[in-house]
Structure formats: structure tokens, C-alpha cells
Amino acid sequence: MTQPKKILLVDLGSSMGGVEAYIENLSEMLREHTTVLCLCVLPELARRLRNNGVKVFLIPLFVPWLKGLRFLIALFALSIIILREGVEVILVNGFLEAVLLVPARLLNCDAIYTRHGPFEDDLYKWYRNPSRYFPRLISRVCVQLASHVICVSEATGQVVRNVVPAERMSVIPNWVSRIPPYRRREMSSSPDVRLLYVGRLERYKGLHLLLTAMRSLPGVKLTVLGDGSYRQELEQLSVGMNVLFEGFRSNLDKYYREADIFVMPSLGPEGLPMVSIEAMAHGLPCLFSDLEVHREITSSGTAGMLFGCGNAEDLRRKLSTLIEDLPLRSAYSHAAYRRVEQAYNPETALKSYLWAFGL
């Protein structure tokens, strides 16, 4: 009987985020079908993966200015793991991590690269921000070494098709690992509406736009889950408002259940935000910026309301409409759940990944 292929997942990210959630969900989905290993640097991710039965190889995170040393160690560790463990497939995530495709191909592995968003090298100048520009340029160059490229959304796929031949790439949308039973939400006309934001606290995520919009909407309460370098500025901007910053939370079910409206005001770029489809899976009426990927997951606004990206006034108007129009909010709740149930379910994702890995 042929033994299933051993798959090594690689993530060298320095903080818990969407990619790490993807790694965790993927390992859980694959564990009954093959042997999964992981090379990572985050102790929290390592702990979660071990709970999923994954054999984890943890390398030091180091301080930010020693980031290059982390990747150098990863180059050596990857080769040793492949040879010692008999790994046949590696899956790489991230920008600079794309260089790991080189030793993987040299050691005759199937080297799969997941693109979680556009390459972004056009957003930075090499002479102004080399630490951001060059990793993104490297990812664009090294992606051509991958035996197969997986894109987490059609919006990302449109970008990758300009670099990689169509026969060596596929779009496998992010998915919700567990879709809870649908429950009809109580829609109250009370002005005390509970908003929810989940995501990194960085400027490009657009939370400052939501805070600006809230100033003219009395009675609205916002819960913010997540952390990041922009947190202090956001806390200052929210002074005098009913905003609660709760930091990073590993289990979000309670917050999805208790919220009335979920808001993702991201300025982009985005691949396919996990928290957005998780909120939809809980039947939360959602308000998203009209990025291409948000148009994609909401079927052009039929399963979630969209506002003009970067436009705080349009965000305020649309949010006010959702607050006041209870039948509309209820309709979005039901449509969001059905959209996830049809397009972002774990059964469909599993079939696609088993095919991609040759299992």
C-alpha cells in the first residue's frame, strides 16, 4: 500500500494573522489524509499545530533587525527536514519565504507557493523602502520556480496570471473550517448598535475611517479585536467614543454572536480576509470597503453592503442605513450565510487541496 505524501508547511511570519490562521486550518483539514509537518517561528502557532497532530520544527524568531538570520537558518533547516523526514511536498507562504522554493526544487520536492494577495512590489520604491520592496520583488521572481501556485481568491489569481502560466496555478478560495448552524438574529431598532472589527491594527486596514464615521452616529458601540503598530494612534483617535480595544483573541465565536454589524474598512491590498468570511458564516450583516476581493466574496454586494474604499463619509452613510433598516440588515444576514455555505465551505476546499497535493 502506497504511503501518503508527507507535506511540509512553511510560515516564517513574526505575528499571528491571516496566514497563520490559514496554516492552522489547512493542517486540521489535511491531518486525516496525510502526514503534515510544519516549519515556523511562532510558539503560539506551534502550540496550535501540535494540537492538530502536526510535527513542528520551531526556529528562533530573533529581534526584527536579525530577520535575515531567521531566513538563513530556515534555508538550512528546510533542507535537513526534507532529507531526514522524507518530505515530498512543501507549501510556502509569505514574500521573502519564496526563496525557499529554490532548495525545495533542488531536492526534487513538489514546491507549492500560496499567494495570499498581490505581490505589492509596485507599492514601494527600492530607494525609499528597500526592506519592503525587495522581499516583494523576490516573491514575484521566485514564484516562477514553484511547481504550482495556489491563489486564495480570484482577485489574487488575476494578478498571478500575469506572471505564472495558467496551467501551473489554481484558485482555491480561503474557507471557513466550521460553519455554525444558521440562527436568525434579533434585529433591534435600539440605537445602541454593536459593531465589530477584527484584524491587524495597521493603517492600511482602514479602522481610522470607521472611527471617523462613528463620530456622527450616537449610541454606536465598537469592539476592536487585534493588535498592531497603529494601535496607539487609533486609541487616541477614539478618545471620548464608545470603543473597546480587546487585543488579540484566539476564539472569536462569542464576539461574532454578540455583534450586530461587522465592518471591514480595509484600504487594501487584501487576498481574502479570513475574518470577513468567518463573520459572514455567523450570519453577521457585513459592511466592507469595495475592494475587488470584497466584491468577490459578497457577489458584487448582494451578500454584504459595500462602501467606497477610503471614503469615510460613504462609510458613515452606509453604516447609518444598515443601523436604521432592519429588514435590509436581516436580508444581508441570511445572504452572507448562504454565500459562505455555497462558496467557502471546508468540503470544497478539501477536494481542491487533495488534488493540488496529488493525494
C-alpha positions as CSV (number, residue, x, y, z in Angstrom):
1,M,0.0,0.0,0.0
2,T,1.4,3.4,-1.0
3,Q,2.1,5.7,1.9
4,P,0.6,9.2,1.6
5,K,2.9,12.0,0.8
6,K,4.5,13.9,3.6
7,I,3.7,17.7,3.4
8,L,5.8,20.4,5.0
9,L,4.0,23.7,5.6
10,V,6.3,26.7,5.9
11,D,5.5,30.0,7.6
12,L,8.1,32.4,9.0
13,G,5.7,35.2,9.9
14,S,6.5,37.1,13.1
15,S,2.9,37.7,14.3
16,M,-0.3,35.8,14.3
17,G,-2.5,36.8,11.4
18,G,-4.4,35.6,8.4
19,V,-1.6,33.4,7.0
20,E,-1.2,31.7,10.4
21,A,-4.9,31.0,10.5
22,Y,-4.7,29.6,7.1
23,I,-1.9,27.2,8.1
24,E,-3.8,26.1,11.2
25,N,-7.0,25.4,9.2
26,L,-5.1,23.6,6.4
27,S,-3.3,21.3,8.8
28,E,-6.5,20.5,10.6
29,M,-8.2,19.7,7.3
30,L,-5.4,17.5,5.9
31,R,-4.4,15.5,9.0
32,E,-6.8,12.6,8.3
33,H,-5.4,12.3,4.7
34,T,-1.7,12.6,5.0
35,T,1.3,13.4,7.3
36,V,1.6,17.1,7.9
37,L,4.8,18.8,9.3
38,C,5.5,22.5,9.7
39,L,8.5,24.8,9.9
40,C,7.6,28.0,11.7
41,V,8.9,30.6,14.2
42,L,5.8,31.5,16.3
43,P,5.4,29.5,19.6
44,E,1.7,30.2,19.6
45,L,1.3,28.7,16.1
46,A,3.5,25.8,17.0
47,R,1.3,25.1,20.0
48,R,-1.9,25.1,17.9
49,L,-0.4,22.9,15.2
50,R,0.8,20.3,17.7
51,N,-2.8,20.2,19.0
52,N,-3.7,19.2,15.4
53,G,-1.2,16.4,15.4
54,V,1.4,18.2,13.3
55,K,5.1,17.6,13.9
56,V,6.5,21.1,14.3
57,F,10.1,22.4,13.8
58,L,10.4,25.7,15.6
59,I,13.3,28.1,14.8
60,P,14.1,31.3,16.7
61,L,12.1,34.4,16.0
62,F,15.0,36.8,16.8
63,V,14.7,40.5,17.0
64,P,13.4,42.4,13.9
65,W,16.9,43.6,12.8
66,L,18.0,39.9,12.8
67,K,15.2,38.9,10.4
68,G,17.7,37.9,7.8
69,L,19.3,35.4,10.2
70,R,15.9,33.8,10.6
71,F,15.6,33.1,6.9
72,L,19.2,31.9,6.7
73,I,18.5,29.3,9.4
74,A,15.3,28.4,7.6
75,L,17.2,27.6,4.4
76,F,19.4,25.1,6.2
77,A,16.6,23.7,8.3
78,L,14.3,23.2,5.3
79,S,16.9,21.0,3.5
80,I,17.6,18.9,6.6
81,I,13.9,18.4,7.3
82,I,13.2,17.3,3.7
83,L,16.1,14.8,3.7
84,R,15.5,13.4,7.2
85,E,11.7,13.2,7.2
86,G,11.3,12.2,3.5
87,V,9.1,15.2,2.7
88,E,7.7,15.1,-0.8
89,V,5.7,18.3,-0.9
90,I,6.3,21.7,0.6
91,L,3.9,24.6,0.8
92,V,5.4,28.1,1.2
93,N,3.7,31.3,2.4
94,G,4.9,34.9,2.5
95,F,7.1,37.2,0.5
96,L,10.7,36.5,1.3
97,E,9.8,32.9,2.1
98,A,9.6,32.4,-1.7
99,V,13.4,31.9,-1.7
100,L,12.7,28.5,0.0
101,L,11.3,27.3,-3.3
102,V,14.9,27.0,-4.5
103,P,16.2,24.3,-2.2
104,A,12.8,22.5,-2.4
105,R,13.1,22.2,-6.1
106,L,16.8,21.2,-6.0
107,L,15.8,18.4,-3.6
108,N,13.2,17.2,-6.0
109,C,10.1,18.2,-4.0
110,D,6.8,19.5,-5.3
111,A,7.2,23.1,-4.3
112,I,3.8,24.8,-3.9
113,Y,3.5,28.5,-3.2
114,T,0.4,30.1,-1.8
115,R,-0.2,33.7,-2.8
116,H,-2.4,35.4,-0.2
117,G,-2.6,38.6,-2.1
118,P,-0.9,40.6,-4.9
119,F,2.8,40.9,-5.0
120,E,2.7,44.6,-3.8
121,D,6.2,45.4,-5.3
122,D,4.5,48.3,-7.2
123,L,3.6,49.9,-3.8
124,Y,7.1,50.7,-2.8
125,K,10.3,52.3,-4.2
126,W,13.5,50.4,-3.7
127,Y,15.4,53.5,-2.6
128,R,12.8,54.7,-0.1
129,N,11.7,51.5,1.5
130,P,14.1,48.6,0.5
131,S,13.0,46.4,3.4
132,R,9.5,46.2,1.9
133,Y,10.3,46.5,-1.8
134,F,12.9,43.7,-2.1
135,P,11.0,40.9,-0.4
136,R,8.0,41.6,-2.6
137,L,10.2,41.7,-5.7
138,I,11.8,38.4,-4.7
139,S,8.4,36.8,-4.3
140,R,7.5,37.9,-7.9
141,V,10.7,36.4,-9.3
142,C,10.7,33.2,-7.2
143,V,7.1,32.4,-7.8
144,Q,8.1,31.2,-11.3
145,L,10.1,28.4,-9.6
146,A,7.0,26.9,-8.0
147,S,5.7,23.7,-9.4
148,H,2.2,25.0,-8.6
149,V,0.8,28.3,-7.2
150,I,-2.4,28.5,-5.2
151,C,-4.2,31.8,-5.0
152,V,-6.7,32.3,-2.2
153,S,-9.1,34.4,-4.2
154,E,-9.9,35.2,-7.9
155,A,-8.7,38.8,-7.3
156,T,-5.3,37.4,-6.4
157,G,-5.4,35.0,-9.3
158,Q,-5.9,37.8,-11.8
159,V,-2.5,39.3,-10.6
160,V,-0.6,36.0,-10.6
161,R,-1.8,35.0,-14.1
162,N,0.4,37.9,-15.4
163,V,3.5,36.1,-14.1
164,V,2.7,32.3,-14.0
165,P,1.3,30.2,-16.8
166,A,-2.3,29.2,-16.2
167,E,-1.6,25.5,-16.1
168,R,0.7,26.0,-13.1
169,M,-1.7,27.8,-10.9
170,S,-5.2,27.5,-9.5
171,V,-7.6,29.5,-7.3
172,I,-8.6,27.8,-4.1
173,P,-10.5,30.3,-2.0
174,N,-10.0,30.5,1.7
175,W,-12.7,28.7,3.6
176,V,-14.4,28.6,7.0
177,S,-13.3,25.4,8.8
178,R,-16.6,25.2,10.7
179,I,-19.8,26.7,9.5
180,P,-22.1,27.0,12.5
181,P,-25.9,26.3,12.2
182,Y,-27.7,29.4,10.9
183,R,-29.6,31.3,13.6
184,R,-32.0,34.1,13.0
185,R,-30.5,37.3,14.6
186,E,-32.6,39.5,16.7
187,M,-32.8,42.9,14.9
188,S,-33.5,45.7,17.4
189,S,-34.4,49.3,16.5
190,S,-32.4,50.4,19.5
191,P,-29.7,53.0,18.6
192,D,-27.2,51.0,20.8
193,V,-25.8,49.0,17.9
194,R,-22.8,46.8,18.5
195,L,-20.2,47.0,15.8
196,L,-17.3,44.6,15.4
197,Y,-13.9,45.0,13.8
198,V,-11.3,42.1,13.7
199,G,-7.9,42.5,12.1
200,R,-4.4,43.9,12.4
201,L,-4.2,47.4,13.7
202,E,-2.3,48.9,10.8
203,R,-3.2,52.0,8.8
204,Y,-3.9,50.1,5.6
205,K,-6.7,48.2,7.4
206,G,-8.7,51.5,7.5
207,L,-10.0,51.3,11.0
208,H,-9.4,55.1,11.4
209,L,-12.1,55.6,8.7
210,L,-14.7,53.7,10.8
211,L,-13.8,55.7,13.9
212,T,-14.2,58.9,11.9
213,A,-17.6,57.7,10.6
214,M,-18.8,56.8,14.1
215,R,-18.4,60.3,15.5
216,S,-21.7,61.4,14.0
217,L,-23.6,58.2,14.9
218,P,-24.7,58.4,18.5
219,G,-25.2,55.2,20.6
220,V,-22.9,53.1,18.4
221,K,-20.5,50.8,20.3
222,L,-17.4,49.3,18.6
223,T,-15.4,46.3,19.8
224,V,-11.9,46.1,18.2
225,L,-10.1,42.7,18.2
226,G,-6.5,42.6,17.1
227,D,-3.2,44.3,17.6
228,G,-0.5,46.2,15.6
229,S,1.8,49.1,15.2
230,Y,-1.1,51.6,14.7
231,R,-2.9,50.8,17.9
232,Q,-1.8,53.8,19.9
233,E,-2.9,56.3,17.2
234,L,-6.2,54.5,16.9
235,E,-6.8,54.6,20.7
236,Q,-6.1,58.3,20.7
237,L,-8.5,58.9,17.8
238,S,-11.2,57.0,19.7
239,V,-11.0,59.1,22.9
240,G,-14.5,60.1,24.0
241,M,-16.1,57.3,21.9
242,N,-17.6,54.0,22.9
243,V,-14.8,51.9,21.6
244,L,-13.3,48.9,23.4
245,F,-9.8,47.6,22.3
246,E,-9.6,44.0,23.4
247,G,-6.3,43.0,21.7
248,F,-5.7,39.6,20.0
249,R,-8.3,36.9,20.7
250,S,-7.9,33.3,19.6
251,N,-11.6,32.4,19.8
252,L,-13.9,34.8,18.1
253,D,-17.2,32.9,18.2
254,K,-18.6,34.9,21.2
255,Y,-17.8,38.2,19.5
256,Y,-19.4,37.2,16.2
257,R,-22.6,36.0,18.1
258,E,-22.9,39.2,20.2
259,A,-22.2,41.8,17.4
260,D,-24.9,43.4,15.3
261,I,-22.8,44.5,12.3
262,F,-19.3,43.5,11.2
263,V,-17.2,46.2,9.5
264,M,-14.0,45.6,7.4
265,P,-12.9,49.0,6.1
266,S,-9.6,47.9,4.6
267,L,-7.8,50.1,2.1
268,G,-6.0,47.0,0.6
269,P,-4.3,45.2,-0.7
270,E,-6.0,42.1,0.5
271,G,-6.0,38.5,-0.6
272,L,-9.2,37.1,1.0
273,P,-9.7,38.2,4.6
274,M,-10.5,35.1,6.8
275,V,-12.3,37.3,9.4
276,S,-14.7,38.6,6.7
277,I,-15.9,35.1,5.7
278,E,-16.0,34.0,9.3
279,A,-18.3,36.9,10.1
280,M,-20.5,36.0,7.1
281,A,-20.6,32.4,8.3
282,H,-22.0,33.6,11.6
283,G,-24.8,35.4,9.7
284,L,-23.5,38.8,10.6
285,P,-24.6,41.7,8.4
286,C,-21.4,43.0,6.9
287,L,-20.1,46.3,5.6
288,F,-17.0,46.1,3.5
289,S,-14.9,48.5,1.5
290,D,-15.4,47.9,-2.2
291,L,-12.0,46.2,-2.8
292,E,-12.1,43.7,-5.7
293,V,-11.9,40.8,-3.2
294,H,-14.9,42.1,-1.2
295,R,-16.9,42.4,-4.4
296,E,-15.9,38.8,-5.0
297,I,-17.0,37.3,-1.6
298,T,-20.2,39.3,-1.5
299,S,-21.2,38.5,-5.1
300,S,-20.9,42.2,-6.0
301,G,-22.6,43.4,-2.9
302,T,-25.6,41.0,-2.7
303,A,-24.3,39.2,0.4
304,G,-22.8,42.3,2.1
305,M,-23.0,46.0,1.8
306,L,-20.1,47.8,0.2
307,F,-18.9,51.4,0.6
308,G,-16.3,53.4,-1.4
309,C,-12.8,52.4,-0.4
310,G,-11.2,55.2,1.7
311,N,-14.4,57.2,1.8
312,A,-15.3,57.8,5.5
313,E,-18.5,59.8,4.5
314,D,-19.8,57.0,2.3
315,L,-18.9,54.6,5.2
316,R,-21.0,56.7,7.5
317,R,-24.0,56.8,5.2
318,K,-23.9,53.1,4.5
319,L,-23.5,52.3,8.2
320,S,-26.4,54.6,9.1
321,T,-28.6,52.8,6.5
322,L,-27.7,49.3,8.0
323,I,-28.4,50.6,11.5
324,E,-31.8,52.0,10.6
325,D,-33.1,49.5,8.0
326,L,-33.8,46.3,10.0
327,P,-35.3,44.3,7.0
328,L,-32.2,45.1,4.9
329,R,-29.9,44.0,7.8
330,S,-31.8,40.8,8.1
331,A,-31.6,40.1,4.4
332,Y,-27.8,40.7,4.4
333,S,-27.5,38.3,7.4
334,H,-29.2,35.5,5.5
335,A,-27.4,36.1,2.2
336,A,-24.0,36.2,3.9
337,Y,-24.5,32.9,5.5
338,R,-25.7,31.2,2.3
339,R,-22.8,32.7,0.3
340,V,-20.3,31.1,2.7
341,E,-22.2,27.8,2.8
342,Q,-22.1,27.6,-1.0
343,A,-18.6,29.0,-1.9
344,Y,-16.3,28.9,1.2
345,N,-17.1,25.6,2.8
346,P,-14.4,23.1,4.0
347,E,-15.7,20.2,1.8
348,T,-15.0,22.1,-1.4
349,A,-11.6,23.3,-0.1
350,L,-10.5,19.8,0.9
351,K,-11.2,18.4,-2.6
352,S,-9.2,21.2,-4.2
353,Y,-6.2,20.8,-1.9
354,L,-6.2,17.0,-2.2
355,W,-6.0,17.5,-5.9
356,A,-3.3,20.2,-5.6
357,F,-1.1,17.9,-3.4
358,G,-1.7,14.9,-5.5
359,L,-3.3,12.9,-2.7
